[in-house]
Each structure stands twice: as C-alpha cells, then as structure tokens.
Amino acid sequence: MRRLFLIGVASAGWLFAQPSWPGWGNGDSNSRFQSSDQAGIAADQVPNLGLQWAFGFPGVRSMIGAPSFADGRVYIGTDNGTVYALDAKTGRQYWSFKADAGVRNVTIAGMAAIFGDQKANVYAVNGSSGELIWKVKVDDHSRALITGAPKVFNNRLYIPVASGEEGAGPNPNYPCCTFRGSVVALDAATGKQIWKTYTIAEEPKQIGKNSNGALRWAPAGGGVWNSPTIDEKRHALYIGTGDAYTSPAAPTTDSIMAMDLDSGKILWSVQDTANDTWLAGCTPQRHGENCPKDIGPDHDFGSPPILQTVGGRDLLIAGQKSGNVWAHDPDKKGAVVWKTPLVADTTQFGGKIIWGGAADRQNAYFGLGTGGIAAVQLLDGEKQWFADLTPATAAASHTGEDGPLTAIPGVVFSGGWDGVLRALSTANGKVLWEYNTVMDYQTVNGVAAKGGSMGAAGPVVAGGTLYVSSGYVGVKNGMPGNVLLAFTVKPGRSQP
C-alpha cells in the first residue's frame, strides 16, 4: 500500500493539476521562478497585495521552515520538528506531524510530503492525512543534519547531507573531525538506500591527539547544504559543497560537483575556492589545537547552482558566500564561463550570498548579506543593476538579504533581516511594494504570533497567493518570530 502514495512521480516529479510550488527551488533547475499562469499574480498587481491570513506556530522561536504548496495545501516545517499541512486559502490546519528534530524544507512528491530533519532522518508522510509512510536515517554521524530540500526524480529521492561539526570542532574535548558531506539516493516508495556518495572520497584517518587526549582526524568537511539540481538531459545532479574542516582542504570542497543520477558516480568537480579550511570560532587570534593551521574565509556554497539555458547553451549559475557569482558549463566538465563579483572584496570572511538566488530567462538575482539585491545577465555575467536597500528604521542593526529570492515575470521578492518583505522590478531594481512583517498578528488558529527577521526561508508564490514565514534568528541573532503570512491581491488596499 505504501507505493500507492508515491506512484506517478515521473520525470521531474513536479507536475500537478493545479498551481504549485512543490519544493525549495520550484523545479529541477532550482531557479525559484514561477510563471504567470502558476503565480496568479501579475507584476502590475503586486502593489495591491494585502494580508489574507496569518498562522501562528506554538513553541517556535525561529522560523527555519520554508513553505511548499501543492493541491491547495501549504506544507511547512518548524524548528521544534513539527510539520504542518494547512489549507492554502484559509490557513486552516489539516494535520501536524512531529519529527525528531527541526525541519527546514518539505518536498511534495505525488501524494507524499518528504522532509529531512536536523538529526539526518528522512520522512515520507501521507500528504492527505499526515500518516507516516516510512522513516530512514541517512547518516550515522552524531553531527549530521539535513538543511537542503530533498529532490524527487523518476521515483527516487536525492538527499543532501550537511553537519554541525563546524561548530563542535574547536572544542578541545571533541575528536575533530570526521564528517564528510554526501548525497544519498533513496527509493521514493520505500526509503531504501540506492546509493550514497561522499563529497570527499577519502575516509578520515587518525592523525594524532591533542593535549586533552582527544583524537584528531582528517580529512573532513564538504557538507551539502543545498537542494540538488537535476539535469534530465545529461542524467546528472549538481550540488555546491561546503568548506573543509581539516587541513589540507580536499579539492572537492567549495566546489560545484556533478553526480550520475543512477549510480552516484562523481562526473566532475570544479573548486571555486581552494584551501578554505574553517571551523566556527577559530580565528588567527583564537587558535585552539583543533583549529586548522590556516583559517579559511568560509566561502562554501549554501545555495545550489541554477541550471538555465541561455544563448543556445546550458549554464550552472552559482552564488557563493564570497560574493562571487559563477557560471559553469556542464558540457565541459564544469569549466568556468564567467565570474562576477557582487561585492568590492571577495576575499573577506563569507556571508555575502547565503541561501540562494532566483533566475528568469535573462538574469539571475541575488540578495547580499551586506545588504541590497543585484541582477546579473545570464549570458555573460554583466551586472544589470544593484538595489541598495535601507533597513527599516526600527531594525537598523538588522541588515542584509540572506534568504533565497523568488521571481515571477517582472518581479523579484525578498525577505530581509529587518523583517521587511519587498518586491522589486526585475527591469531596474525599483521597489514596487513592501510590507513590514515585524508586528503581532491575529492568527486563524488563535495562537499568539509575531513576525521578525527573514533569512533561510524565502517567499513562495502560487495560485494567486504570496506566502512567507517571518521570524528567523539564525547566526546573525535575528528578530525571533513564529508566523506564516499569506498575501493576496486586494485592489485599493495596502499595508495597514
């Protein structure tokens, strides 16, 4: 009976009878773009968006979960591990499911909701009832976790695995470091593992002990923080990899990597930043025994490459924490086609492009942790415009647009650390509409709720409604919150 829930997840697995946004990237290419008919909101209607409903999440402090939408329902995970299914029009709750740890992304596959948690468990639940279909653990490392959304293709699930070992590593009592990032392929109907490929091929080996007697290991790192990008034509998937935890940095860290969909074989890997070895808290001034000899700039890829066709060829467009945007050629083993810096100094500590951009047929759009949004031309990487966004006065210390962007024809949406949801013109970066989410809300479920910073979870547009979660603490001590907001076009009405 379990197979019935997932039957029909063919080809891309994203085909629904109604408008949908069934996973993080809204399709195989991870472009986070929604067509006019699917969006149900035209660019000239955006200034008339108004709040339709708000849903409050009990026991939640940081909205890490990104909404997904399919068949008239919104699915979203929370930092306490509870996953919800809501009515898209009213916000009424259909069901909730409790995972073992926090859940960032939900992917809709046929009639099932698929998600991973912060303990590296993957779940398939019945999208109608919330009943568990299967649950598997994809990595036994004590620090392993899943942040990127599972991707579904041809009745398989592709799961990215990252870790929190970057934070644990500097502890002198911790045996540093043994985690290697990976992608795991599962049978969508049963959860059975088909293959697992590590981003660092060499297994960690003991290289000594520190003065506390804790074992030291290497190599380690290369976590996969992002949702895989699927290339049906080349039968490949693409990921961006994280930095190394131990020296010397493996050549597959801070890289764009291609794997065969059937076997998991690494087809090619291109490193965009070499020698980037980093652990949280390690600096040239604070250099514990577990810290790498040379502290890297932390320039890993938190976001996946976007697969787009331009000028008669396919390109992989990847935004990096350095502030560089790269274009790689999948037909030439990932060769770099162009590189565009969006900040003045791309050698400084990471944090410039974090969770990802969006792309239409002409441009890619990226928010910057330092503030503002930029557009670059897909063909040659030429910067088209830069919008320098001023934070809301009451949240002046909360700068930056770290969260993933979302695009519809003529408009790009972004949620900022200052709690302001903005819509910009894709032609010139002009702000068309904004809504300050930092307030208390009367919710449809009667739970006290407030908005705050927006970071890891980006906006979603489908079926005439714009959805966004508000209240993200993250690594920049953002303003906490616990609300999901739904906006629809209301002629003559703007923010109260």
C-alpha positions in Angstrom: 0.0 0.0 0.0 2.9 2.4 0.7 3.8 2.6 -3.0 0.3 4.0 -3.8 1.2 7.2 -2.1 4.1 7.9 -4.4 3.1 6.2 -7.7 3.3 8.5 -10.7 6.3 10.6 -9.5 7.6 10.5 -13.1 10.2 12.5 -14.9 10.7 15.7 -12.8 8.1 14.7 -10.3 6.7 18.3 -10.2 3.6 18.0 -12.3 0.4 19.0 -10.5 -3.1 19.7 -11.9 -3.3 23.0 -10.0 -0.7 25.8 -9.5 2.1 24.6 -7.2 5.4 25.3 -5.6 6.2 21.7 -4.5 9.8 22.2 -3.2 12.5 24.6 -2.4 13.6 25.5 -5.9 10.2 25.1 -7.6 11.5 22.5 -10.1 14.5 20.6 -11.2 16.6 23.7 -12.1 16.3 25.4 -8.7 15.5 28.7 -10.5 12.9 29.7 -7.9 10.9 31.2 -10.8 7.1 31.0 -11.1 5.4 31.5 -14.5 2.5 34.0 -14.8 -0.2 31.3 -15.0 1.2 29.4 -12.0 1.8 32.5 -9.9 -1.7 34.0 -10.5 -0.2 37.4 -9.6 0.9 39.9 -12.3 3.6 42.5 -11.9 1.1 45.4 -12.0 -1.0 43.8 -9.3 1.9 43.5 -6.8 1.4 47.0 -5.3 -2.1 45.9 -4.2 -1.0 42.8 -2.2 -2.6 42.7 1.2 -2.5 40.3 4.1 -5.1 37.5 3.7 -4.3 35.4 6.8 -1.7 34.6 9.4 -1.0 31.3 11.1 0.9 31.1 14.4 3.2 28.2 15.4 3.2 27.3 19.1 6.5 26.6 20.7 8.5 28.1 17.8 11.2 30.8 18.2 12.9 30.8 14.8 11.1 30.2 11.5 13.6 28.0 9.8 10.9 26.3 7.6 10.2 27.3 4.0 6.6 26.8 2.8 5.8 24.4 -0.1 2.5 24.4 -1.9 0.6 21.8 -3.9 -3.0 20.7 -4.5 -4.5 23.6 -2.4 -2.3 22.9 0.6 0.7 24.6 2.2 3.3 22.4 4.0 5.9 23.8 6.3 8.4 22.6 8.9 9.4 24.3 12.2 12.4 24.5 14.5 10.8 22.2 17.0 10.3 19.4 14.5 6.6 19.8 13.9 5.5 19.8 10.2 2.1 21.3 9.3 -0.3 21.0 6.4 -2.6 24.0 6.0 -5.4 25.0 3.7 -3.9 27.4 1.3 -7.0 29.7 1.1 -7.8 29.9 4.8 -4.8 28.8 6.8 -6.9 26.1 8.5 -4.8 23.2 9.8 -5.3 19.8 8.3 -2.7 17.9 10.3 0.6 18.1 12.0 3.5 15.6 12.3 6.3 15.5 14.9 9.8 14.8 13.6 12.7 14.1 15.9 14.3 17.5 15.2 13.9 20.7 13.3 12.7 20.6 9.7 13.7 23.3 7.2 12.2 22.1 3.9 9.3 19.9 2.7 9.1 18.5 -0.8 5.8 17.2 -2.3 6.2 14.0 -4.3 2.9 12.7 -5.7 0.7 12.2 -2.7 3.5 12.3 -0.2 5.3 15.0 1.8 9.1 14.3 2.1 11.4 16.1 4.5 14.6 15.7 6.4 15.4 16.8 10.0 18.4 18.2 11.9 19.3 14.6 13.0 19.7 13.3 9.4 16.4 11.5 9.4 14.2 11.5 6.2 10.5 11.0 6.4 7.7 10.3 3.9 4.2 11.1 5.2 0.8 10.9 3.5 0.1 14.4 2.3 -3.6 14.0 2.9 -3.6 12.6 6.5 0.0 13.2 7.8 0.3 9.4 8.5 3.9 8.2 8.4 4.8 6.1 5.4 8.5 5.5 6.2 11.4 6.9 8.0 15.1 6.3 7.5 18.3 7.7 8.9 20.7 8.6 6.0 23.9 9.3 8.1 25.0 7.9 11.4 27.4 10.7 12.3 26.4 12.4 15.5 26.6 15.9 13.9 24.9 15.0 10.6 21.8 17.0 9.6 19.7 17.9 6.6 19.1 21.5 5.6 18.6 21.3 1.9 15.3 20.1 0.4 15.1 16.5 -0.9 14.7 16.4 -4.6 12.5 13.9 -6.4 13.1 12.5 -9.9 11.9 9.2 -11.5 10.7 7.7 -8.3 13.9 8.4 -6.5 14.8 10.9 -3.8 18.1 12.7 -3.6 19.0 13.8 -0.1 21.8 16.3 0.7 23.6 15.8 4.0 25.5 18.5 5.9 26.6 18.8 9.5 27.1 20.9 12.6 30.7 19.7 13.1 32.0 23.1 12.2 30.6 24.3 15.5 31.7 21.3 17.6 35.2 21.0 16.1 37.0 23.7 18.2 36.1 22.1 21.5 39.4 20.6 22.8 37.5 17.5 24.1 35.9 16.8 20.7 37.6 14.3 18.3 37.9 16.6 15.3 36.9 16.0 12.6 35.2 13.0 10.9 32.2 14.2 9.0 32.1 14.1 5.2 29.2 15.7 3.2 27.2 13.4 0.9 24.2 12.9 -1.3 22.0 9.9 -0.7 19.7 8.4 -3.2 16.6 6.6 -1.9 13.7 4.7 -3.4 10.8 7.1 -3.1 8.3 4.4 -2.3 10.2 2.6 0.4 13.0 4.8 1.6 15.5 2.0 0.7 19.0 3.4 0.0 20.1 3.0 -3.6 23.5 4.8 -3.3 25.4 7.2 -1.2 28.3 9.3 -2.5 30.6 11.4 -0.3 31.9 14.7 -1.5 35.3 13.7 -0.1 36.2 10.2 -1.3 39.0 9.5 1.3 37.8 8.2 4.7 39.0 10.2 7.7 42.1 8.7 9.4 43.7 9.4 12.8 46.4 12.0 12.6 47.2 12.2 16.3 45.9 13.5 19.6 45.6 17.0 21.2 46.8 17.8 24.7 43.4 16.8 26.1 43.8 13.3 24.7 41.1 13.8 22.1 41.8 12.1 18.8 42.4 14.2 15.7 41.2 13.1 12.3 41.3 14.2 8.6 40.1 14.8 6.0 36.6 16.2 6.8 34.1 18.7 5.6 32.4 19.3 2.2 28.9 19.4 3.6 26.0 19.7 1.2 23.7 22.5 2.5 21.6 22.9 -0.7 19.0 21.0 -2.6 20.4 19.1 -5.6 19.8 20.5 -9.1 18.5 17.9 -11.6 19.6 17.7 -15.2 17.4 15.3 -17.1 19.3 15.8 -20.4 22.7 14.8 -19.0 21.2 12.4 -16.4 23.1 14.2 -13.7 22.6 16.1 -10.5 24.6 19.2 -9.4 25.4 20.5 -5.9 27.5 23.1 -4.3 29.8 21.8 -1.5 30.9 23.3 1.8 34.3 24.2 3.2 36.8 21.8 4.7 37.1 21.2 8.5 40.7 19.9 8.4 43.9 20.9 6.5 44.7 20.5 3.8 41.3 21.2 2.3 40.1 18.5 0.0 39.9 19.6 -3.7 36.2 18.9 -3.7 35.3 21.4 -1.0 33.9 24.8 -2.0 33.1 23.2 -5.3 30.4 22.7 -7.9 30.0 19.0 -8.3 28.2 16.7 -10.8 27.0 13.2 -10.0 25.4 10.5 -12.1 21.7 10.1 -11.2 21.7 6.3 -11.4 25.0 5.4 -9.7 26.1 8.5 -7.8 29.4 8.4 -9.6 31.1 11.8 -9.4 31.2 13.0 -13.0 33.3 16.1 -12.4 34.0 18.7 -9.7 35.3 22.2 -10.0 36.7 24.0 -7.0 35.9 27.7 -6.9 37.8 28.5 -3.7 40.9 26.4 -2.7 42.4 26.0 0.8 39.2 27.0 2.6 39.5 25.3 6.0 37.2 26.7 8.6 35.7 25.9 12.0 33.3 28.2 13.9 35.1 30.3 16.4 38.6 29.7 15.1 40.5 32.8 14.2 44.1 33.8 13.9 43.8 35.3 17.4 41.8 32.3 18.8 43.7 29.2 17.6 42.9 26.1 19.6 44.6 22.8 18.9 41.7 21.6 16.8 41.7 24.7 14.7 43.2 24.5 11.2 46.6 25.9 10.8 45.4 28.4 8.2 41.9 29.7 8.8 39.9 29.9 5.5 37.4 32.6 4.5 34.3 30.3 4.9 33.4 30.6 1.2 31.3 27.5 0.8 28.1 27.2 -1.2 25.0 27.4 0.9 22.8 27.6 -2.2 22.6 25.2 -5.2 23.6 26.1 -8.8 20.7 27.2 -11.0 20.5 25.4 -14.3 19.5 27.8 -17.1 19.6 27.8 -20.9 20.9 31.0 -22.4 22.4 31.8 -25.8 21.9 28.2 -27.0 23.7 26.5 -24.2 23.1 25.4 -20.6 24.9 27.1 -17.7 25.1 26.4 -14.0 24.7 29.8 -12.2 26.1 29.6 -8.6 26.2 32.3 -5.9 28.9 31.8 -3.3 29.4 33.1 0.2 32.4 35.1 -1.1 30.0 37.3 -3.0 31.1 35.9 -6.4 28.6 34.6 -8.9 29.9 31.8 -11.1 28.8 30.3 -14.4 29.9 26.7 -15.1 29.5 24.8 -18.3 28.0 21.3 -17.7 29.1 20.2 -21.1 32.8 21.0 -20.4 33.2 19.2 -17.1 32.1 22.4 -15.2 34.6 24.7 -16.8 34.1 28.3 -15.6 32.4 30.5 -18.3 32.3 33.8 -16.3 32.7 35.1 -12.8 31.1 38.3 -11.4 31.8 39.8 -8.0 28.9 41.5 -6.4 30.9 43.0 -3.5 34.1 45.0 -3.6 36.2 42.5 -1.7 35.5 38.8 -2.3 38.4 37.6 -0.1 36.9 38.6 3.1 35.0 36.3 5.5 31.9 34.7 3.9 28.4 35.7 4.4 27.7 37.6 1.1 25.4 35.2 -0.8 24.0 32.6 1.6 20.8 30.7 0.7 20.4 31.4 -2.9 19.0 33.5 -5.8 16.4 33.3 -8.5 16.6 33.4 -12.2 14.4 34.1 -15.2 15.4 33.7 -18.9 17.6 36.9 -18.9 19.0 37.5 -15.4 19.9 35.9 -12.1 19.1 37.8 -8.9 21.0 37.5 -5.6 20.5 39.1 -2.2 23.6 40.1 -0.3 24.3 39.6 3.4 25.9 43.0 3.4 22.7 44.5 2.1 20.9 45.0 -1.2 20.0 42.9 -4.2 21.8 42.6 -7.6 20.9 41.4 -11.0 23.4 39.8 -13.4 22.9 38.8 -17.0 23.0 35.1 -17.6 24.7 35.3 -20.9 27.9 37.0 -19.8 27.6 37.8 -16.1 27.4 41.6 -16.7 25.8 43.3 -13.7 22.5 44.8 -14.7 21.6 46.7 -11.6 22.0 46.9 -7.8 19.3 47.9 -5.4 20.8 49.3 -2.1 18.0 48.6 0.3 17.9 50.6 3.5 16.7 48.6 6.6 13.6 49.6 8.4 14.3 52.3 10.9 13.3 50.2 13.9 15.6 47.4 12.8 18.5 49.3 11.5 21.0 46.9 13.0 19.5 44.0 11.1 20.9 44.5 7.6 21.1 42.1 4.7 19.1 39.9 2.4 20.4 36.4 3.2 17.3 34.4 2.3 16.6 32.9 -1.1 14.9 35.1 -3.6 11.8 34.3 -5.6 10.9 35.6 -9.1 7.8 35.9 -11.2 7.7 37.8 -14.6 8.7 41.3 -13.9 9.2 41.0 -10.1 11.7 39.5 -7.6 10.7 39.0 -4.0 13.0 39.1 -1.0 12.6 38.9 2.8 15.2 40.9 4.8 16.8 40.6 8.2 15.0 43.8 9.0 11.7 41.9 8.7 10.6 43.7 5.6 9.2 41.8 2.6 10.0 43.6 -0.6 9.0 43.3 -4.3 11.5 44.7 -6.8 11.2 45.3 -10.5 13.4 42.9 -12.4 14.0 45.7 -15.0 15.8 48.1 -12.7 15.6 47.0 -9.1 13.0 49.7 -8.1 10.9 48.7 -5.1 7.3 48.1 -6.2 5.9 47.1 -2.8 7.0 46.4 0.7 5.4 45.1 3.9 7.0 45.2 7.4 6.2 41.9 9.0 7.6 42.8 12.4 4.3 43.1 14.4 1.9 41.0 16.4 -0.8 39.1 14.4 -4.3 37.9 15.0 -4.0 34.3 13.7 -6.6 32.0 12.2 -5.6 29.3 14.7 -5.7 31.6 17.7 -2.0 31.2 18.6 -0.2 34.3 19.7 2.2 35.2 16.9 4.7 37.8 15.8 6.9 38.5 12.8 10.6 39.2 12.8 13.7 38.7 10.7 13.6 36.7 7.5 16.6 34.6 6.5 16.8 31.0 5.4 13.2 30.6 4.2 12.3 32.6 1.1 8.9 33.7 -0.3 6.6 31.3 -2.3 4.1 32.4 -5.0 1.4 30.1 -6.3 -2.3 30.2 -7.2 -2.7 34.0 -6.6 -1.1 34.0 -3.2 2.3 35.0 -1.8 3.4 33.0 1.3 6.3 33.9 3.6 7.4 32.8 7.1 8.7 35.5 9.4 10.9 35.3 12.5 14.4 33.9 11.9 17.2 34.1 14.5 20.0 32.3 12.5 23.7 33.1 13.0 23.1 36.9 13.0 20.9 37.0 16.1 17.8 38.0 14.0 14.5 39.0 15.5 12.6 35.9 16.5 9.1 35.1 15.4 6.6 32.3 14.7 4.2 33.2 11.9 3.4 32.2 8.3 1.8 35.0 6.3 -0.4 34.7 3.2 -0.9 37.8 0.9 -3.4 38.1 -2.0 -4.2 40.9 -4.4 -6.7 43.4 -2.8 -7.4 46.3 -5.1 -7.1 49.6 -3.4 -5.7 48.1 -0.2 -2.1 48.2 1.0 -0.3 47.5 4.3 -2.3 48.8 7.3 
